[in-house]
Amino acid sequence: MAALLCCSATGCRLAGAGPLRRALGQARTGQDAGAAVSGEPVSGHPVAIKPVGCLRLCSAGPLVAVQRDDGSRALYGGVPPALAPALLAAARGVADEALHRHRLDLEHPFFALQQCVVLETCGQVDPTSVDDALAHGAYRQLQRCRDQLSPARLRREIAASGLRGRGGAGYPTGLKWEAVALQPPGPRHVVCNGDEGDPGAFMDRAVMEGDPHRLLEGLAIAAHAVGAARGTVYVRAEYPLAIRRLRRALRQASARGLLGLAVELRVGAGAYVCGEETALLASIAGRRGNPRPRPPYPAQHGLNGMPTLINNVETLAALPAILRRGASWYAAIGPAESPGTKVFSLSGAVQRTGLVEVPIGTPLRTVVLTMAGGVPGADGPDGGIKAVQTGGPSGGCIPATALDTLLADAQLRALGARLGSGGMVVLGAATAMPALARYFVRFCAAESCGKCVPCRAGTVEMVALLDRFCEGRATAADRAWLEQLCALVQSTSLCGLGQSAPNPVLSTLRHFAHEYRVT
């Protein structure tokens, strides 16, 4: 059957997806009613109207993909509700000139250069329907694991794939699983970290909203690998649509007996520090989300004292594809030392914003210029780009002179930046780098749990110093103290929030020193 796949992710909903989808339903009902009265059949074939997850190009929302009976596909963006009949006609193979200016080129590099592993069924499956998820292959690899793969063999398969954690740290997933599995006999727990809090990051949200059954399958696969009988999905309260869809998916999967373990959804209060593993576990247990010193690590002593495996959304969502196509297939994508793909949320001063999934090691220039198109209306080899902020508050700024850098942790760290969880904000010429650094440090200061003095007091003092630079009253002594303070906070803070809070300052000082003017 021909279908109109209507993006129902948060971005398109804000762009008017709801009114457009209602108009499509009304237009189809009107056509059917008119045909019944006249006795004439509706020209063409019946058309399904289906909500789907993110269709990637958020800047062109609301997005609708037309899927015809002959297998051909077209994508339209920014379509007003008045053109709903034209979309129905297009699905039946009838061209309508009014839609021409809304049609998007699927051969454009933004789409053509993506290699989807995590997002392979997002934008195809109805996130509210377990039947549609099953029709697209959901839970097949979980069943294969139970029937054919022992936990030890499953762990070896994932280790051989080279998959690393996609939450920011990049720790080898196979080693993390092994650390939990090799603990003394007893109950174990698995946790999905969906506490995505970086400004400009929405990769995990897209998966939770658009393909929740894939995430639950990945969680159940991980549970099988380490021998866990219980699991938790932890999501921040600022993601209400993801929470609703995950709850619905959990009810559906539980009713069908698909998961094989008890899974609960826990909603966090939105504290950024709860993205850190020990703070997240404290929050799940009902305590204040403060980090604690490690060791012991969660793999040894986690939730309620149990060995606990914590993986982020993107890591878990990659598992079904890896198991279906094989470890060697995944290991061949990207660089040998860190294979696979990475999902980036692309925002800021570029023509095309949205989600992109590309192999690790793709040049930054390919993403922000070839795919995203650079700054609107700008010319030149760097497309008007001044810098690219990667990794959120814990990341750094990459200057336009380094756009040929590969998107891999080792290369980015050499520039004082990091891959992080995948947030990517493009900055134009008007951006003042001290002000940008102040924005991120303010965020870290506001989100600090206050447990350790270097982070609690150091980030506040960093903001005060950056205020002086932004207001043009900083001295040479202020600059020297800012650099010393960054080193102090970085080396003495308890957890990753404080340890990485100076990164935006240090990277902008390194690449844009001339903007830190002193009197």
C-alpha positions in Angstrom: 0.0 0.0 0.0 1.2 3.5 -0.7 1.9 5.5 2.4 2.6 9.0 3.7 5.2 8.8 6.4 4.7 11.9 8.6 7.6 12.8 10.9 6.2 13.0 14.4 9.4 13.9 16.2 9.6 16.9 18.4 11.2 19.2 15.8 8.5 18.6 13.2 5.8 18.7 15.7 6.9 22.2 16.6 7.0 23.1 12.9 3.4 22.1 12.3 3.3 18.3 11.8 0.1 18.0 13.8 -2.1 20.2 11.7 -0.6 18.8 8.5 -1.3 15.2 9.6 -4.9 16.1 10.6 -5.4 17.8 7.2 -4.2 14.6 5.5 -6.7 12.6 7.4 -9.5 14.9 6.6 -8.6 15.1 2.9 -8.5 11.3 2.7 -11.8 11.0 4.5 -13.3 13.6 2.2 -12.1 11.8 -0.9 -13.5 8.5 0.4 -16.8 10.1 1.3 -17.1 11.8 -2.1 -16.4 8.5 -3.9 -19.1 6.8 -1.8 -21.7 9.4 -2.8 -20.8 9.4 -6.5 -20.3 5.7 -6.7 -16.9 6.3 -8.4 -13.8 4.8 -6.9 -11.0 7.1 -5.7 -8.5 7.4 -8.4 -5.3 5.5 -7.7 -4.6 3.2 -4.7 -5.5 3.6 -1.0 -3.0 5.6 1.0 -1.9 4.9 4.6 -1.0 7.9 6.7 1.6 6.8 9.3 3.5 8.7 12.0 7.2 7.9 12.0 10.3 9.1 13.8 12.8 11.7 12.7 13.3 12.1 9.0 16.7 13.9 9.6 16.4 17.4 8.0 14.8 19.2 10.9 15.3 22.7 9.3 12.8 21.8 6.6 10.0 20.5 8.8 7.4 19.4 8.9 8.6 16.5 6.8 6.5 13.9 4.9 8.0 11.0 3.0 5.9 9.7 0.1 6.2 5.9 -0.4 4.5 4.6 -3.5 3.4 1.1 -4.4 6.2 0.8 -7.0 8.8 1.2 -4.2 9.8 4.8 -5.2 10.1 7.4 -2.5 10.0 11.2 -2.3 10.5 13.6 0.6 8.7 16.9 1.1 9.4 19.6 3.6 7.5 22.6 4.9 4.3 21.6 3.3 1.3 23.6 4.5 -1.9 21.8 5.5 -3.7 23.3 2.4 -1.6 21.0 0.2 -2.7 17.8 1.9 -4.7 16.7 -1.1 -1.6 17.2 -3.3 0.4 14.9 -1.0 -2.3 12.2 -1.3 -2.2 12.6 -5.0 1.6 12.2 -5.1 1.3 9.0 -3.1 -1.0 7.7 -5.8 1.5 8.6 -8.4 -0.2 11.8 -9.6 2.1 14.7 -9.9 1.0 18.0 -8.5 3.0 21.1 -9.5 2.0 22.9 -6.3 4.3 20.4 -4.4 7.3 21.0 -6.6 9.0 23.7 -4.5 8.5 21.6 -1.3 10.3 18.5 -2.7 13.7 17.7 -1.2 16.5 16.1 -3.1 17.2 12.7 -1.6 20.4 12.5 -3.7 21.8 15.6 -1.9 24.9 14.8 0.2 22.9 15.6 3.4 21.0 12.3 2.8 23.4 10.4 0.4 26.4 10.5 2.7 24.6 9.2 5.7 25.3 5.6 6.7 22.5 4.6 9.1 23.1 1.9 11.7 21.5 3.3 14.8 18.9 5.2 12.8 18.3 2.5 10.1 14.6 2.1 10.9 13.9 5.5 12.5 11.7 7.3 10.0 10.2 4.1 8.7 8.6 2.5 11.7 5.5 3.8 13.6 6.9 4.5 17.1 3.5 3.8 18.7 2.9 0.4 17.1 4.6 -2.8 18.2 3.1 -4.6 15.2 4.9 -2.2 12.8 8.1 -2.5 14.8 7.9 -6.3 14.5 7.2 -6.0 10.8 10.5 -4.1 10.5 12.5 -6.7 12.3 12.3 -5.6 15.9 13.2 -8.3 18.5 14.5 -10.8 16.0 18.1 -10.4 17.1 17.1 -10.7 20.8 15.3 -14.0 20.0 18.4 -15.2 18.1 20.6 -14.4 21.1 18.3 -16.4 23.3 18.1 -19.3 20.9 21.6 -19.4 19.5 24.1 -17.3 21.4 25.4 -17.9 24.9 26.1 -14.8 26.9 29.8 -15.4 26.6 29.6 -15.8 22.8 27.4 -12.6 22.6 30.0 -10.7 24.5 32.8 -11.9 22.2 30.7 -10.9 19.1 30.3 -7.3 20.4 33.9 -7.1 21.5 35.0 -8.2 18.0 32.8 -5.5 16.4 34.9 -2.8 18.2 31.7 -0.9 19.3 32.5 1.8 21.9 30.2 3.7 24.2 28.5 6.5 22.4 27.7 8.6 25.5 31.0 10.5 25.4 33.6 8.4 27.1 34.1 6.0 24.2 34.9 2.9 26.5 34.9 -0.4 24.6 31.4 -1.9 25.0 32.7 -5.5 25.1 35.1 -4.8 28.0 32.3 -3.1 29.9 30.0 -6.0 29.5 32.8 -8.4 30.5 33.5 -6.5 33.7 29.8 -7.0 34.8 29.5 -10.6 33.6 32.7 -11.7 35.5 31.5 -10.4 38.9 30.6 -13.1 41.6 27.3 -14.9 41.1 24.2 -13.0 42.0 21.7 -10.6 40.6 22.7 -8.0 38.0 21.0 -4.9 36.6 21.2 -3.1 33.3 20.6 0.6 32.8 20.0 2.7 29.7 21.3 6.2 30.2 18.8 8.4 28.4 19.8 11.5 30.4 20.9 13.5 27.4 21.5 17.0 28.6 24.1 18.7 26.5 22.9 22.0 24.9 22.4 21.3 21.2 22.2 17.5 21.6 19.1 15.6 20.5 20.5 12.3 19.1 19.2 10.0 21.9 15.9 11.9 22.0 15.3 11.0 18.3 15.9 7.3 19.0 13.6 7.2 22.1 10.9 9.1 20.3 11.2 7.5 16.9 12.2 3.9 17.5 11.6 2.9 21.1 11.3 -0.8 20.5 14.8 -0.9 19.0 16.1 0.6 22.2 14.3 -1.9 24.4 15.6 -4.7 22.2 19.1 -3.4 22.7 18.6 -3.2 26.4 17.3 -6.8 26.5 20.3 -8.0 24.4 22.7 -6.3 26.9 20.9 -8.0 29.8 21.3 -11.4 28.1 25.0 -10.7 27.7 25.6 -10.0 31.4 23.0 -12.2 33.0 20.7 -9.5 34.3 17.0 -10.1 35.1 16.0 -6.4 35.6 16.6 -3.2 33.7 15.9 0.5 33.9 15.5 3.2 31.3 16.4 6.6 32.7 15.1 9.6 30.8 15.1 13.3 31.8 11.8 14.9 32.4 12.4 17.5 29.6 11.7 14.7 27.0 7.9 14.2 27.5 7.3 12.7 24.1 10.1 10.2 24.5 8.7 9.3 27.9 5.2 8.7 26.6 6.4 6.6 23.7 8.8 4.5 25.8 6.0 3.9 28.3 3.7 2.7 25.5 6.4 0.6 24.0 7.1 -1.0 27.4 3.5 -1.9 27.9 3.3 -3.4 24.4 6.5 -5.4 24.7 5.6 -6.7 28.1 2.1 -7.7 27.0 3.7 -9.8 24.2 6.4 -11.2 26.4 9.1 -9.9 24.1 11.7 -8.6 26.6 12.4 -11.5 28.9 13.2 -9.2 31.8 11.5 -6.7 34.0 12.1 -3.2 32.8 11.0 0.1 34.4 11.2 3.6 33.2 12.5 6.2 35.6 12.1 9.9 34.9 15.0 12.2 36.1 14.4 15.7 37.4 16.7 17.2 34.7 20.0 17.5 36.6 22.8 17.5 34.0 25.1 15.8 36.5 22.9 12.8 36.5 24.4 11.9 33.1 27.4 10.8 35.1 27.0 7.1 36.0 27.2 7.1 39.8 25.0 10.2 40.0 22.5 8.5 37.7 22.4 5.4 39.9 21.9 7.6 43.0 18.9 9.3 41.3 17.4 5.9 40.2 17.7 4.8 43.9 15.7 7.8 45.0 18.6 9.8 46.4 20.0 13.2 45.4 21.9 12.8 42.1 25.5 13.3 43.4 28.5 11.5 41.9 30.7 9.5 44.2 34.4 8.6 43.9 35.3 5.5 42.0 36.3 2.7 42.6 34.2 0.8 43.2 32.8 1.1 39.7 29.2 0.4 38.9 30.2 -2.8 37.2 31.3 -4.0 40.7 28.9 -2.1 43.0 26.1 -0.4 41.3 22.3 0.0 41.8 21.4 -1.3 45.3 24.9 -2.8 45.5 24.4 -5.1 42.4 26.9 -5.2 39.5 25.3 -2.8 37.1 25.8 -2.3 33.4 25.2 1.2 32.1 25.0 1.9 28.4 23.7 5.0 26.6 20.8 5.0 24.1 22.9 5.1 20.9 25.1 2.2 22.1 22.2 0.0 22.8 20.3 1.0 19.6 23.4 -0.1 17.5 23.2 -3.7 18.8 20.5 -5.2 16.5 22.2 -4.1 13.3 25.6 -5.4 14.5 24.2 -8.8 15.4 22.2 -9.0 12.2 25.0 -8.1 9.8 28.0 -9.4 11.8 30.8 -8.0 13.9 33.2 -7.9 10.9 30.8 -5.7 8.9 30.6 -3.2 11.7 34.4 -3.3 12.4 35.0 -2.4 8.8 33.2 0.9 9.1 35.5 3.8 10.0 38.9 3.6 11.6 40.1 0.3 13.0 40.8 1.8 16.5 37.2 3.1 16.8 35.0 1.6 14.2 31.3 2.2 13.5 29.1 5.2 13.0 28.2 8.2 15.1 25.0 10.2 15.2 25.4 14.0 15.3 22.8 16.6 16.1 23.7 19.4 13.7 22.6 22.9 14.7 23.7 26.5 14.6 24.6 28.8 11.7 24.2 26.3 8.8 21.7 26.0 6.0 20.6 22.4 6.9 20.2 21.3 10.5 19.1 18.0 11.8 20.4 14.5 12.5 23.2 13.0 10.6 24.7 9.5 11.0 28.1 9.1 9.4 31.1 6.8 9.9 33.6 7.7 12.6 36.5 9.4 10.9 34.4 11.4 8.4 36.1 14.8 7.9 34.3 17.6 9.8 34.3 19.7 6.6 32.2 17.0 4.9 29.5 17.3 7.6 29.3 21.1 8.1 30.0 22.2 4.5 29.2 19.4 2.0 26.2 18.1 4.0 25.0 21.1 6.0 25.9 23.7 3.4 27.8 26.2 5.6 26.5 29.5 6.8 23.5 30.7 4.8 24.5 33.3 2.2 28.2 33.0 2.9 30.9 32.3 0.3 34.5 31.2 0.5 36.2 27.9 1.1 35.1 27.7 4.7 31.5 28.6 4.0 31.4 31.5 6.4 32.1 29.2 9.4 34.2 30.6 12.2 34.3 27.5 14.4 32.4 24.3 15.3 31.6 23.4 18.9 31.6 19.7 19.5 30.9 17.7 22.7 28.7 20.3 24.4 29.9 21.8 27.7 32.6 19.2 28.0 33.8 19.8 24.5 35.7 22.5 22.7 35.7 24.7 19.7 37.4 23.7 16.4 38.4 26.7 14.3 37.6 26.9 10.6 41.3 26.4 9.8 40.9 22.8 11.1 37.8 21.8 9.3 39.7 18.9 7.6 40.0 17.3 11.0 38.5 13.8 11.2 35.6 13.2 13.5 37.4 10.8 15.8 38.2 11.2 19.4 42.0 11.2 19.0 42.1 13.8 16.3 39.6 16.1 18.2 41.3 15.8 21.5 44.5 17.0 19.8 42.7 20.2 19.1 41.3 20.5 22.6 37.8 19.3 21.6 36.1 15.9 21.8 33.5 13.8 20.1 31.4 13.7 23.2 27.8 12.4 22.8 27.4 14.0 19.4 26.2 17.6 19.8 27.6 19.8 17.0 27.0 23.5 16.9 28.2 25.6 14.0 29.3 29.1 14.7 29.3 32.1 12.3 31.6 35.1 12.1 29.5 37.1 14.6 30.1 34.7 17.5 32.3 36.2 20.2 34.4 33.3 21.6 34.7 34.6 25.2 30.9 34.9 25.3 30.5 31.4 24.0 32.8 30.0 26.6 30.9 31.9 29.3 27.7 30.4 28.1 28.9 26.9 28.6 30.7 27.6 31.9 27.5 29.2 33.2 25.7 26.1 32.2 28.2 23.9 34.1 28.1 26.3 37.2 24.3 26.1 37.3 24.3 22.3 36.9 27.1 21.6 39.4 25.8 19.4 42.2 28.0 21.3 44.6 29.6 18.3 46.2 33.2 19.2 45.5 34.7 22.7 46.0 36.7 22.9 42.7 33.5 22.6 40.6 31.2 24.3 43.0 33.3 27.4 43.5 35.7 27.2 40.6 33.1 27.4 37.8 31.5 30.4 39.5 34.8 32.2 39.6 35.5 31.2 36.0 32.2 32.9 35.0 33.2 36.1 36.9 36.5 36.2 35.0 34.8 35.6 31.7 32.4 38.4 32.5 35.4 40.8 32.7 36.6 39.7 29.2 33.1 40.0 27.7 32.8 43.5 29.1 36.2 44.7 28.1 37.7 45.2 31.5 39.9 42.2 31.9 43.6 42.6 32.8 46.7 40.4 32.1 46.4 39.2 35.7 42.8 38.1 35.0 44.0 36.0 32.0 46.8 34.4 33.9 44.4 33.5 36.8 41.8 32.2 34.3 44.3 29.8 32.9 45.4 28.6 36.3 41.9 28.2 37.5 41.0 26.1 34.5 43.9 23.8 35.2 42.9 23.6 38.9 39.2 22.8 38.2 40.1 20.3 35.5 42.6 18.3 37.7 40.8 18.3 41.1 37.0 18.1 40.4 35.3 14.9 41.5 33.5 14.0 38.4 33.4 14.6 34.7 31.2 17.7 34.9 33.8 19.7 36.8 36.8 18.0 35.1 35.5 19.0 31.6 33.9 22.4 32.5 37.1 24.3 31.5 37.3 22.7 28.1 35.4 25.4 26.2 37.5 28.1 27.8 40.8 26.3 27.1 39.9 25.6 23.5 38.9 29.1 22.8 41.9 30.5 24.5 44.0 28.2 22.4 42.5 29.0 19.0 41.1 32.5 19.5 43.5 34.0 21.9 43.2 37.4 20.2 39.6 37.7 21.3 40.6 37.6 25.0 41.7 41.2 25.1 43.2 42.7 28.2 43.6 46.3 29.3 
